Amino acid sequence: MRLKITALIIVMTLAPTVQAQTITSESIDTLMRLIQYKYSLPALAGAIVTPDGIAAIGVAGERATGTGDAAEKDDQWHIGSCTKAMTATVIARLVDRGKLSWETTLGEIYEPENVHPELQQVTVRQLLGHRGGFDRGWNNALSPDPGESPRVQRAQLVEKVLKLKPNFQPGRDYHYSNVGYIIAGHITEKVMNKPWETVIKDALFRPLRMRETGFGAPGKFTRKGVNTFTDPVGHAPGGTANPGFDNPAFIGPAGTVHCTLQDWGLFIAEHIKGSRGQSRLISKAQFDQLHEPLPGPGDVYSLGWGVSTSPSGGTSLRHNGSNTQWYSMVMVDLEGGYGVMVATNIGNGTGEGEAKASQACQEAVRALTIWYRDQLAKGKFTTVKEH
């Protein structure tokens, strides 16, 4: 199938110039179908977004393997840790409003006697940049009471974690941490006196009109039959469908958002506009903070984003996400003024016969990037209003 994908791109590159209005999302459907088939994914969706909105969107496959229930362009997808950029953006808005500072410390937010001495100078910026000294997850002894609300569970986990000696030296090395983002989400709850879920709706989803965005695993049974779903459902790496499976709701700030690609595109478009000083959500100064990598050894990471060099030679924001039953990936070329989003409803696996979700998403991002830049260079590109 690799040769077929390459051939398709070559054909598109060498094809005679056509009128702009003939370039539609059908080409993206074809790309998604080839990659979805190659990697034996239940479904695969991809979209390109510019500051004007969704430019092209495509989808292939089934909401659940073997049901014949086709995935659709307006379906919802679990984006896992791509939620982190949203949590960081919410905090940027609180900073813009004077509710917080990037340099606010844990010792200032929480009672000093409840924070380990080595954690008291950890800043909000360091939490969001994975420099807080926390491990990726936590052991069972720190797990909160499952019978409580997500907000109470977050408070229980944070109370326990902050009293412990950090896993790594705070403020220096990069160590990817879901715990750090749970703490960051809990900080928004303390500042706004509302659950993180309400804070992010008020500060992000509603202002951006992200009306098809929520929390947890999408895909519920419909009344049409037991094998029919409202949206795609997650699959284990081996291919077994697991409707409703997700990580515990209290880890929300680190990765439980689901949304349509159209809604995700609204968020990505805002970051492109924000980098140009064209956002009404928060100031350019705060977007610059979100996109600026933190110093220190380890991966190049800003606040909610991995950072690298884009195809245009400027800044590229990247992230991937998974709850073990879904996989998503996003690349935003700030200088080029576009973003690419892909998602599949299966987790990444390494065993024999398991789907390689990460490889498929990487290939889809590359193919969509080539497609967009090719159409743009030939003057054939137009924005398709999908939302």
Order of alpha helices (4+ residues) and beta strands (2+ residues): alpha-alpha-beta-beta-beta-alpha-alpha-alpha-alpha-alpha-alpha-beta-beta-beta-alpha-beta-alpha-alpha-beta-beta-beta-beta-alpha
